[in-house]
Amino acid sequence: SKTATGALARYVSQAETDNYQPVNITFALLEPLAEEDRRRVRRKRQRHELQVGRALEEWDNWLSEINTNETDTAHATDVADAADATGEIPPRAANV
């Protein structure tokens, strides 16, 4: 994962249990940049900004996906509730 949350989850799930050391997030835990990007962006600060930008984009995509799934789930629940009440699927829901 490109996000801090994903990087920490990967670190915790793949850590050696004999010598586990808890850590805070660092750029070293994030998914490394492609070699082409590393060559193109020479300054460490700019490389970190690029990693942060990608992490924020990934985070926004994840949030959008969750919001879409919640909307779909809420709609499906509304349709099921309406069908339970009448025994039929409402016409507006049948077209979805």
Beta strands, then each sheet from edge to edge (+ up, - down):
end
